[in-house]
Amino acid sequence: MTVELLPYSADSPLGITFERPESHTVGSYERELAVCRRVENRLRKALVRNRALLRQKDELIQNERLLSRESDHRLLNGLQMIVALLSLQSRASANSEAASQLAAAANRVAMIERVHRHLHCLDGEQTVDFKQFIEELGRDFSKFLSSNESAEQVLVAEGVEIKLPSVIAIPLGFIVSESITNAAKYGNGRIAVELEPNPGRGYALSVSNDGPGLPEGFDPATCKGLGMRIIRSLIKQIGAELRIGRGTNNQGARFTVQFS
């Protein structure tokens, strides 16, 4: 006994075309059906394995997130401990120069801890409302400045509304932190943080201060200070450009990061 089948063709709009009938025996049909069933079984087993692998992957991702949060928590606690120890050692030191250096180190670590705390709130976020970020950071710095001997210094942070990818916003946050630290250290009076459009080049983020300007011939590329080295490294990381000039009313210094 023979059965005539109409072969399947993917060339037809409906996936079926009529061609010259071919003769198939019942036995050959049964063999083809057996092959199809074996293929189906292999596909089902592969699907089960893939589902199991996906579950394992999801579990690994969740574990990594938990470890990341735990690591961040321990980092913040560690930074707070370092600040406390440096401050304690600074007060206990009989050498005024050593005490000053220890206090400066404590202040810098404290600001890093504040920036990390702000960034910790952005976990899982793809974009950052950067105006809100720098305003909150500015408020933290203002409290910090008012609690130190530099009480005459004030900080103003303002900017345009912009959402930045986290991979850009996080390095910019550290750049702002280091720039404000330097501005507070070498300047006096008003410290301004501004974010504004930069026609043709994206945006410009600047930190400026009042007081004495930069030394003649100052070159950030050759500056060996830790803060400046950190800023240069972060600027390179995000493919930005650093511009240096005078502050408001041609007073003090202004550091501007141009980025797109």
N, C-alpha and C positions, 0 to 999 in steps of 0.2 A: 504494500500500500504506500502511496506517495501523497504528499500534501504540498500544494503550491503556495508559496509565501511571497508577499510583495516586499522586496528589500527596502530598508530604511535609507533615506538619503538626506543629509543636512543641507543640500543645495536648494531644496524647495523651501518657499516661504513658510510652509506649514510643517516642514521637516519630513514630509513624505512625498515620494514621487513614484510614478508607475514606470517600471522598467520591464524588460523581458522576463517573464516568470522563470524561475529556476526550480528544479525539482529537488526536494529534500525528503529523505526517508524519515520515518518516525524515530528510528534509532539515532540518526544524526541530530534530530531536534532535541531528543532527550539528552544527548551528550552536550549540546550547546547550553541547554537549561542547567545541567549539572555544573558546567563551567561558570555560568552566571551566578549560581548559588554559592559556589566557592569564592568567587570575587566579592559577592555581597557579604559573606561571613568575614573575609579579610578586612573589608571596609568597616564593618561594624566593630571589629576588634581594634582597628586603628583609631576609630572614633572614640572608643572607650579609653584607650591609652592617651589620646590627645586631651580628653576631658580631665583625666587624672593629672596630666602635666600642667594643665591650666590651673587646676586647684592648687597644686604645689607652688606654682608661680605666684598666685594670689597670696598664699600664705607667706611666702618669702618676702613679697612686697610689704605686707602688713608688719612682718617682723622687722624689716628694715626701717619702716616708719617709726615703730616703737623704739628701736635702738637709736634712731636719729634724735627723737624727742628726748630720750634719756641722756644722750650725749650732750645735747644742747643744755639741758638742765644742769648736768654736772659741770659743763664749761662755765655757765653763768655763776654757779656757786664757787667754782675755783677762782674765777676772776674777782669775785667779792672778797674771797679770802686773801688773795694777793694784795688787793688794795688795802685791806685792814693791816696786813703785816708790814707793807711798805710805809704806811702812815705811822704805825707804831714805832718802827725803826727810825723814821725821820724825827719824831718827837724825842726819841731817846738818844739821838746822836749828839755828841758834844761838838762835832765839827760842823760849822755852819754851812760850808760848801757841800759837804756830804748830805746834810739834812735837806738842803735845797734840791739836790739831785734826786734824792729819794722821794721827796714830795712831788716833784715834777713827774717822776715815773708812776707814782700812785695816781696822779691826776690823769695821766694818759691811759692807764689801764682802766680807770673808772669810766672814761669816755668810751673806750672800746666795749666795756660791759654794757653801757647804755645803748650803744648802736646795735649790739648783738640782741639786746632785749627787744628793741624795735623790730629788728629783722625776724626774730623768733615769732613775732605775731603774724608774719607773712608766710608761714609755712604752708606749702601747697598752693599758694597763689601764683598764677602765671603772670599777672601784671600788678603794678603798684601805682596807687594814686600818689605821685611824687610830691605834689604841692603839699598835701596833708602830711606826708612823711617828713619833709624838711621843716614844716611848721612845728610838728611834735618834737622833732629833734632840737629845734631852736628853743622851745620851751624848757627842755631838759638842760640845755647848755646855759640858759639864762639863770635857772635855779642854781646850777653849779657855780657860775661866775659870782652870783650874789652871795654865796656862802663862803667865798674865798676872800683873800686880801684885795683882789682886784674888783671891789664892789662898785667902782666907778664905771666899769665896763657894762654895756648893754648890748643885747643881740636882737636883731630884727631879721626875720625870715619871711620872704614873700615870693610868690611866683605865679605863673600861669597854670591853669588846670591841664594836667597831662598825665596819661597812664603810660608807664614804661614797662617793658618786659623785665622780669625779675633779674635776669642775667645782666641787665644794664643798671637797674636801679640799686641793686645791692652794692656793687663796686662804687657807684656814685655816692652812696650813703657813707661809705668809709672815707672817700675823698673829702666830702664835706666835713666829716668829723676831724680829720687830720688838719684840714685847712683852717677850721675854727680854732683848733688847739694852737696852731702856729700864730694865728691872728691875735689870740688872747695873750700869747707869750711875748710877742714882739711889738704889739700895738697898744693903743689905749682908746678910751671913749667908745664910740659906736662900732659894732661889728655887723655887717650886713650880708645876708645870704639871699641871692636873687636868682630866679630861674625865669628866663625869657626866651622868646623865639629868636633865632639867629638866621635871618633870610639867606637862603641858599645853602645853609650848613646845618640845618636842624634846630638845635637849641644851644643856649649858653647858660651854664651854671657858674656863678661867680661868688667869691667870698672876699670881702674887702674890709679894711679897718682904717681907723684914723691913726694919727701919730706919725712917727718917722717913716720915710719911705725905705725901699730896699737899697742896699749898697750899690754904688756905681759899678756897672758891669756884672751885676748878679746874673749867674747862669744856672738855672735849675738842673741842667744836665750834669753839672760838675759838683753840685751841692752834695755834701756827704752826710747831712743831717738825716736821722731816721725818718722823720715825718715826710721830708721831701722825697726820699727814696720810696716810701710806701705810695705816695701820690703818683710818682712816675710809673711805678709798676702797675698800679690799677688803671691808669690812663692808657697804658699800652695794652692792657688786657681787653678793654672795650673799644679799642681803635679810635680813641678820642685825641684831641689836640689841646695843649696847654698854652695859654696866653698870659703874660704878666705885664702889669701896667700900674698906673696910679689909681688911688681910690677916689671917692667922692670929693669934689672941689679940689682935685689935684693933690689930695693929702693921703698919706699912708700908702698902702699897697693893695693891689687887686689881683687875685688869681682866678682866671676864667678857664673853664673846661668847655670846649666846643665838641658837641657830639650829635650824632644823627640816629 
